[in-house]
Amino acid sequence: MIRIRPARVEDVGLLYSLVKEMSEYERLPMPITKQQLSLDGFSETPLFQAHLAFVDDEAAGYAMTHGCYTDFEGRGLFLESLYVKEPFRGREVAEALLSEIVRVARDLRCYGVVLNILRWNSRAVKFFQKAGAVELDDRAVYLIPAKEF
């Protein structure tokens, strides 16, 4: 049985370990600390929301979102991460997490769920395309590192 629920402050350790596992899978650095994750997600004005997935009470994955906004479409929901631990892949955990995120977006009256997918991650590309995601080929993603200012 798959159960999805919002993460709570007492879940910071679990959430941190899942984020760390995902960063290793995606070969990305992880400079954030557990304390910063706690402050950013569970303070009076949280910067993100997270949902945890459990299969038979065992942590199976997470999804992390935050609000976004466009001047011509209004409110959106940005799916920062969706990760399922290896032993739970192929067991509809990702589908359950994504379904919950889409439900939240609808409840918030968002125009949609926005996400980035690493190009090398063909499994993720196929998963999100199957769910109806379309690539916005009229845009490119850029980053201005804060240390540049």
C-alpha positions as CSV (number, residue, x, y, z in Angstrom):
1,M,0.0,0.0,0.0
2,I,1.3,3.4,-1.0
3,R,0.7,6.3,1.3
4,I,1.6,10.0,0.6
5,R,1.6,12.7,3.2
6,P,3.1,16.2,3.7
7,A,6.5,16.2,5.3
8,R,6.6,17.6,8.9
9,V,9.4,19.2,10.8
10,E,10.1,16.0,12.6
11,D,10.8,14.4,9.1
12,V,13.8,16.6,8.4
13,G,16.3,13.8,9.0
14,L,14.4,11.5,6.6
15,L,13.9,14.2,4.0
16,Y,17.6,15.1,4.2
17,S,18.6,11.5,3.7
18,L,16.3,11.2,0.6
19,V,17.6,14.4,-0.9
20,K,21.2,13.2,-0.3
21,E,20.4,9.9,-2.0
22,M,18.9,11.7,-5.0
23,S,21.9,14.0,-5.2
24,E,24.2,11.0,-5.4
25,Y,21.9,9.3,-8.1
26,E,21.9,12.5,-10.2
27,R,25.7,13.1,-9.6
28,L,25.0,16.6,-8.2
29,P,26.7,18.4,-5.3
30,M,24.7,18.8,-2.1
31,P,25.9,21.7,-0.1
32,I,22.7,22.2,1.9
33,T,22.7,21.1,5.5
34,K,20.0,19.5,7.5
35,Q,19.6,22.7,9.5
36,Q,19.2,24.8,6.4
37,L,16.6,22.3,5.0
38,S,14.7,22.5,8.3
39,L,14.8,26.3,8.3
40,D,13.8,26.7,4.7
41,G,11.0,24.2,4.7
42,F,9.5,24.4,8.2
43,S,9.8,28.0,9.3
44,E,6.9,30.5,9.6
45,T,7.3,31.3,5.9
46,P,8.4,28.0,4.2
47,L,10.3,28.2,0.9
48,F,9.2,24.8,-0.2
49,Q,6.7,22.0,0.5
50,A,7.6,18.3,0.5
51,H,5.5,15.2,0.4
52,L,6.8,11.8,1.5
53,A,5.8,8.5,0.0
54,F,5.6,5.3,2.1
55,V,5.1,1.7,1.1
56,D,4.0,-0.4,4.0
57,D,5.3,2.3,6.4
58,E,8.8,2.3,4.8
59,A,10.0,5.5,3.3
60,A,10.0,5.1,-0.5
61,G,10.5,8.6,-1.9
62,Y,9.6,12.3,-1.9
63,A,8.5,15.2,-4.0
64,M,9.5,18.8,-3.3
65,T,7.7,21.8,-4.7
66,H,7.6,25.6,-4.4
67,G,5.4,28.3,-5.9
68,C,6.3,30.1,-9.1
69,Y,4.5,32.8,-10.9
70,T,4.4,34.2,-14.5
71,D,3.1,37.6,-15.3
72,F,0.8,36.3,-18.0
73,E,-0.4,33.0,-16.5
74,G,-0.4,33.6,-12.8
75,R,0.4,31.1,-10.1
76,G,2.2,27.9,-10.9
77,L,3.7,25.1,-8.9
78,F,7.4,24.2,-9.5
79,L,8.2,20.5,-9.0
80,E,11.8,20.8,-7.8
81,S,12.3,17.1,-7.2
82,L,10.6,13.8,-7.4
83,Y,12.6,10.8,-6.2
84,V,11.9,7.2,-5.6
85,K,14.3,4.9,-3.9
86,E,15.7,2.1,-6.0
87,P,13.8,-0.8,-4.3
88,F,10.5,1.0,-4.9
89,R,10.9,1.9,-8.5
90,G,8.3,0.4,-10.9
91,R,5.8,0.0,-8.1
92,E,3.8,3.2,-8.9
93,V,5.3,5.3,-6.1
94,A,6.3,8.0,-8.6
95,E,2.8,8.0,-10.1
96,A,1.3,8.4,-6.6
97,L,3.7,11.3,-5.7
98,L,3.0,13.1,-9.0
99,S,-0.7,12.6,-8.7
100,E,-0.6,14.2,-5.3
101,I,1.4,17.2,-6.6
102,V,-1.0,17.7,-9.5
103,R,-3.9,17.6,-7.0
104,V,-2.2,20.3,-4.9
105,A,-1.7,22.4,-8.0
106,R,-5.3,22.1,-8.9
107,D,-6.4,22.9,-5.3
108,L,-4.2,26.0,-5.5
109,R,-5.7,27.0,-8.9
110,C,-2.3,26.8,-10.5
111,Y,-1.9,27.0,-14.3
112,G,0.3,23.9,-14.2
113,V,3.2,22.1,-12.7
114,V,6.6,23.3,-14.0
115,L,9.7,21.1,-13.8
116,N,13.2,20.6,-15.1
117,I,14.5,17.2,-16.2
118,L,18.2,16.4,-16.6
119,R,18.6,15.5,-20.2
120,W,20.6,12.3,-19.5
121,N,17.8,10.9,-17.3
122,S,15.8,9.2,-20.0
123,R,13.7,7.3,-17.5
124,A,12.5,10.6,-16.0
125,V,11.9,12.1,-19.4
126,K,9.7,9.1,-20.4
127,F,7.9,9.1,-17.1
128,F,6.9,12.8,-17.2
129,Q,6.1,12.7,-20.9
130,K,3.7,9.7,-20.2
131,A,2.1,11.9,-17.5
132,G,1.5,14.6,-20.1
133,A,4.5,16.9,-19.7
134,V,5.7,18.7,-22.8
135,E,9.1,20.2,-23.5
136,L,9.0,24.0,-23.8
137,D,11.4,24.2,-26.7
138,D,11.0,28.0,-27.0
139,R,13.0,28.5,-23.7
140,A,16.3,27.7,-22.2
141,V,17.2,27.4,-18.6
142,Y,20.0,29.6,-17.3
143,L,21.6,30.2,-13.9
144,I,23.3,33.3,-12.7
145,P,25.4,32.1,-9.7
146,A,24.8,34.4,-6.7
147,K,28.5,34.6,-6.1
148,E,28.9,36.5,-9.4
149,F,27.4,39.7,-7.9
